[in-house]
Amino acid sequence: MDDGFLMEVCVDSVESAVNAERGGKARGPGGRGGRAAGPVLTRLSAGAGRIELCAGLVEGGTTPSMGLLQVVKQCVRVPVFVMIRPRGGDFLYSDREVEVMKADIRLAKLHGADGLVFGALTEDGRIDTELCTALLAVCRPLPVTFHRAFDMVHDPLVALETLISLGFERVLTSGCDSSALEGLSLIKRLAEQVMSSARCVTRSLFPPGGGITERNLQRILEGSTASEFHCSARSARDSGMKFRNPNVAMGASFSAPEYSIKVADVAKVRTLNAIAKNIL
């Protein structure tokens, strides 16, 4: 972390991945629609230092396709951590879902993932240590983040000690609240609990994530003492479709508008990075 902090941006498309890394428009030979024809060869300091690659961000993130991972790896140079989550909803998984997760981990490693992201709980809201241990074994030697399943645990202080003991490198959390700003007091308590112990951990263990924007990032970083943060930095852009059928939608009633596409926003990425640089 050259600047003393790291911004991780969660993305669900190649366009968002390129925008997140570069903090600027893609350059070089352009294909259709101005997209870069080959691998990105430079990294701008205004961009993300790590990408979390997902599908289904409207559901909080699910496992992306391996095709998406392959192309993203061709287009960015920063580390790409892959979400392993077979469906939306809770984090209590069946035996068959576990087999899917293991298969997805193996495939993600095969196709160049730099790290992996998953979480699993028991029915009573505790860390599923047996399953996490098994999945970690498949993930290694890659680093692993326990995702915001942490925000659904029964006792976050106990859960944190469990995750550290299991060997997770990071725990992504909003402080068990609706956003990292609302959960800031718990994030601070978690950091204090670990840093006061004899454990060899760093400030990067607790990247706050959830509802981080240009308006609240300064308060979150100052209050959490974190050296990393997690955001989507997205905004909507209009579809390129000229013909539009207003009577049909390709998803449930709560899904995004059919002709509006959410992508990582260059200006937001740059602004968030500038705010962090002035703090850390």
C-alpha positions as CSV (number, residue, x, y, z in Angstrom):
1,M,0.0,0.0,0.0
2,D,2.1,2.8,-1.3
3,D,-0.2,5.6,0.1
4,G,-0.8,4.0,3.4
5,F,-4.3,2.7,2.6
6,L,-6.0,0.4,0.2
7,M,-9.4,0.8,-1.5
8,E,-11.2,-2.4,-2.5
9,V,-14.0,-2.0,-5.0
10,C,-16.6,-4.6,-5.5
11,V,-17.6,-5.0,-9.2
12,D,-19.8,-7.2,-11.3
13,S,-18.6,-6.3,-14.9
14,V,-15.4,-5.8,-16.9
15,E,-16.4,-2.1,-17.3
16,S,-16.6,-1.6,-13.6
17,A,-13.3,-3.5,-13.0
18,V,-11.4,-1.2,-15.4
19,N,-13.0,1.9,-14.0
20,A,-12.3,0.8,-10.5
21,E,-8.6,0.1,-11.1
22,R,-7.7,3.1,-13.3
23,G,-9.9,5.8,-11.7
24,G,-10.1,7.1,-15.3
25,K,-11.3,6.1,-18.8
26,A,-9.7,3.2,-20.5
27,R,-6.9,4.2,-22.8
28,G,-5.1,2.6,-25.8
29,P,-6.6,0.9,-28.8
30,G,-10.4,1.0,-28.6
31,G,-12.8,-1.5,-29.7
32,R,-16.5,-1.1,-30.1
33,G,-17.9,1.5,-27.8
34,G,-14.4,2.7,-26.8
35,R,-13.5,-0.4,-24.9
36,A,-9.9,-1.3,-24.6
37,A,-8.9,-4.0,-27.1
38,G,-6.1,-5.6,-25.0
39,P,-4.8,-5.9,-21.4
40,V,-4.5,-2.8,-19.3
41,L,-0.8,-2.0,-19.1
42,T,-0.8,0.8,-16.5
43,R,-2.3,1.5,-13.1
44,L,-3.2,5.0,-12.0
45,S,-2.8,5.8,-8.3
46,A,-6.3,7.2,-8.3
47,G,-7.8,3.7,-8.7
48,A,-8.6,0.7,-6.5
49,G,-5.8,-1.4,-5.0
50,R,-7.9,-4.5,-5.1
51,I,-11.1,-5.7,-6.7
52,E,-13.7,-8.0,-5.3
53,L,-15.4,-9.7,-8.3
54,C,-19.0,-10.7,-7.9
55,A,-22.2,-11.3,-9.7
56,G,-25.6,-10.3,-8.4
57,L,-24.6,-7.2,-6.5
58,V,-28.4,-6.5,-6.0
59,E,-28.3,-9.6,-3.8
60,G,-25.2,-8.6,-1.9
61,G,-22.9,-10.4,-4.3
62,T,-22.8,-14.0,-5.6
63,T,-20.2,-16.1,-7.4
64,P,-19.2,-14.6,-10.8
65,S,-18.8,-16.6,-14.0
66,M,-15.4,-17.9,-14.8
67,G,-15.7,-16.1,-18.1
68,L,-16.0,-12.8,-16.3
69,L,-13.0,-13.7,-14.1
70,Q,-10.9,-14.6,-17.2
71,V,-11.6,-11.3,-19.0
72,V,-11.2,-9.1,-15.9
73,K,-7.8,-10.7,-15.3
74,Q,-6.8,-9.8,-18.8
75,C,-7.9,-6.2,-18.3
76,V,-6.6,-5.2,-14.9
77,R,-3.4,-5.7,-13.0
78,V,-4.5,-5.2,-9.4
79,P,-5.4,-8.3,-7.3
80,V,-8.8,-9.8,-8.0
81,F,-10.5,-11.5,-5.1
82,V,-13.4,-13.7,-6.1
83,M,-16.7,-14.0,-4.2
84,I,-17.7,-17.6,-3.5
85,R,-21.5,-17.5,-2.7
86,P,-23.7,-20.0,-4.6
87,R,-26.9,-18.0,-4.0
88,G,-28.4,-14.9,-2.4
89,G,-30.1,-15.1,1.0
90,D,-28.8,-16.6,4.2
91,F,-25.4,-18.2,4.8
92,L,-26.6,-21.6,6.0
93,Y,-25.6,-24.0,3.2
94,S,-26.7,-27.5,2.2
95,D,-24.3,-30.3,1.4
96,R,-24.8,-29.8,-2.3
97,E,-24.3,-26.0,-2.0
98,V,-21.0,-26.8,-0.3
99,E,-19.9,-28.9,-3.2
100,V,-20.7,-26.1,-5.5
101,M,-18.6,-23.7,-3.4
102,K,-15.6,-26.1,-3.4
103,A,-15.9,-26.5,-7.2
104,D,-16.1,-22.7,-7.7
105,I,-13.0,-22.2,-5.5
106,R,-11.0,-24.7,-7.6
107,L,-12.1,-23.1,-10.8
108,A,-11.4,-19.5,-9.6
109,K,-7.9,-20.6,-8.6
110,L,-7.4,-22.2,-12.0
111,H,-8.5,-19.0,-13.8
112,G,-6.2,-16.7,-11.9
113,A,-8.0,-15.5,-8.8
114,D,-5.6,-13.7,-6.4
115,G,-7.8,-14.3,-3.3
116,L,-11.2,-15.6,-2.3
117,V,-14.1,-14.3,-0.3
118,F,-16.7,-16.4,1.5
119,G,-18.7,-16.8,4.7
120,A,-20.7,-19.5,6.4
121,L,-22.8,-19.6,9.5
122,T,-24.6,-22.2,11.6
123,E,-28.3,-22.1,12.1
124,D,-27.9,-20.4,15.5
125,G,-25.8,-17.5,14.0
126,R,-22.3,-18.7,14.8
127,I,-19.4,-19.2,12.5
128,D,-19.5,-22.6,10.9
129,T,-16.0,-23.6,11.9
130,E,-16.2,-27.0,10.3
131,L,-17.3,-25.7,6.9
132,C,-15.0,-22.7,7.0
133,T,-12.0,-25.0,7.8
134,A,-12.8,-27.2,4.9
135,L,-13.3,-24.3,2.5
136,L,-10.1,-22.6,3.7
137,A,-8.2,-25.8,2.9
138,V,-9.4,-25.7,-0.7
139,C,-8.6,-22.0,-1.0
140,R,-5.0,-22.2,0.2
141,P,-2.4,-20.9,-0.5
142,L,-4.5,-17.9,-1.5
143,P,-5.6,-15.3,1.0
144,V,-9.2,-15.3,2.1
145,T,-11.7,-12.7,3.3
146,F,-14.7,-13.6,5.5
147,H,-17.4,-11.5,3.9
148,R,-20.4,-9.7,5.5
149,A,-22.0,-12.9,6.7
150,F,-20.1,-11.6,9.8
151,D,-22.8,-8.9,10.1
152,M,-25.4,-11.6,10.7
153,V,-23.6,-13.4,13.6
154,H,-25.1,-13.8,17.1
155,D,-22.0,-12.5,19.0
156,P,-19.6,-10.5,16.8
157,L,-16.8,-10.4,19.5
158,V,-16.8,-14.2,19.8
159,A,-17.1,-14.6,16.0
160,L,-14.1,-12.4,15.4
161,E,-11.9,-14.5,17.7
162,T,-13.1,-17.6,15.9
163,L,-12.2,-16.2,12.4
164,I,-8.8,-15.1,13.5
165,S,-8.1,-18.5,14.9
166,L,-9.2,-20.1,11.7
167,G,-6.7,-18.0,9.7
168,F,-8.8,-15.5,7.7
169,E,-6.8,-12.6,6.5
170,R,-9.6,-10.1,6.6
171,V,-13.1,-9.7,8.0
172,L,-15.4,-7.4,6.0
173,T,-18.0,-5.7,8.1
174,S,-20.5,-2.9,8.4
175,G,-20.4,-3.3,12.2
176,C,-23.5,-5.5,12.2
177,D,-25.6,-2.6,11.2
178,S,-27.2,-1.2,8.0
179,S,-24.0,0.6,7.0
180,A,-20.4,1.0,8.1
181,L,-21.3,4.5,9.4
182,E,-24.1,3.2,11.6
183,G,-22.0,0.3,12.8
184,L,-18.9,2.4,13.4
185,S,-18.9,2.0,17.2
186,L,-18.8,-1.8,16.9
187,I,-16.1,-1.7,14.3
188,K,-14.0,0.3,16.7
189,R,-14.6,-2.1,19.5
190,L,-13.6,-5.1,17.4
191,A,-10.4,-3.3,16.4
192,E,-9.6,-2.4,20.0
193,Q,-10.3,-6.0,21.2
194,V,-7.8,-7.5,18.7
195,M,-5.1,-4.9,18.9
196,S,-5.0,-5.1,22.7
197,S,-4.4,-8.9,22.5
198,A,-1.1,-10.6,21.8
199,R,-2.3,-11.6,18.3
200,C,-0.1,-10.6,15.4
201,V,-2.7,-8.7,13.4
202,T,-2.8,-5.4,11.4
203,R,-5.2,-2.6,10.8
204,S,-6.0,-4.2,7.4
205,L,-7.9,-7.0,9.3
206,F,-11.1,-4.9,9.4
207,P,-11.9,-3.2,6.1
208,P,-15.2,-1.4,6.8
209,G,-17.8,-1.9,4.0
210,G,-21.4,-1.2,3.5
211,G,-22.9,2.1,2.4
212,I,-19.6,3.9,2.1
213,T,-19.9,7.1,0.0
214,E,-18.0,10.4,-0.5
215,R,-20.2,11.9,2.2
216,N,-19.3,9.5,5.1
217,L,-15.9,8.0,4.2
218,Q,-13.9,10.5,6.3
219,R,-15.9,9.8,9.4
220,I,-15.7,6.0,8.9
221,L,-11.9,6.0,8.4
222,E,-11.2,8.4,11.3
223,G,-13.5,6.4,13.6
224,S,-12.4,2.9,12.7
225,T,-8.6,3.4,12.4
226,A,-8.8,1.1,9.4
227,S,-6.1,1.1,6.7
228,E,-8.4,-0.4,4.0
229,F,-12.0,0.2,3.0
230,H,-14.5,-1.6,0.8
231,C,-17.0,0.2,-1.5
232,S,-18.8,-0.1,-4.9
233,A,-18.5,3.5,-6.0
234,R,-21.3,2.9,-8.5
235,S,-23.7,5.2,-10.4
236,A,-26.3,4.5,-13.0
237,R,-25.7,5.0,-16.7
238,D,-28.3,4.8,-19.4
239,S,-28.5,1.7,-21.6
240,G,-27.4,2.0,-25.2
241,M,-30.6,0.4,-26.4
242,K,-32.6,2.5,-28.9
243,F,-35.6,0.2,-29.1
244,R,-37.2,-0.4,-25.6
245,N,-40.1,-2.5,-24.6
246,P,-41.6,-0.8,-21.5
247,N,-43.9,-3.8,-20.8
248,V,-41.3,-6.4,-20.0
249,A,-38.7,-6.7,-17.2
250,M,-36.1,-9.4,-17.0
251,G,-36.2,-9.7,-13.2
252,A,-38.3,-9.5,-10.1
253,S,-40.2,-6.3,-9.3
254,F,-37.5,-5.1,-7.0
255,S,-34.7,-5.4,-9.5
256,A,-33.0,-2.5,-11.2
257,P,-34.7,-0.7,-14.1
258,E,-34.2,-2.6,-17.4
259,Y,-32.5,0.2,-19.2
260,S,-30.3,1.5,-16.4
261,I,-26.9,-0.1,-15.8
262,K,-24.9,0.3,-12.5
263,V,-21.2,0.6,-13.0
264,A,-18.2,1.8,-11.0
265,D,-18.0,5.5,-11.4
266,V,-14.6,7.0,-12.3
267,A,-15.3,10.3,-10.5
268,K,-16.5,8.5,-7.3
269,V,-13.4,6.2,-7.3
270,R,-11.1,9.2,-7.6
271,T,-13.0,11.2,-4.9
272,L,-13.0,8.4,-2.4
273,N,-9.3,7.8,-3.0
274,A,-8.5,11.5,-2.5
275,I,-10.5,11.6,0.8
276,A,-8.6,8.6,2.1
277,K,-5.2,10.0,1.1
278,N,-5.9,13.1,3.2
279,I,-6.8,11.1,6.3
280,L,-4.4,8.1,6.4
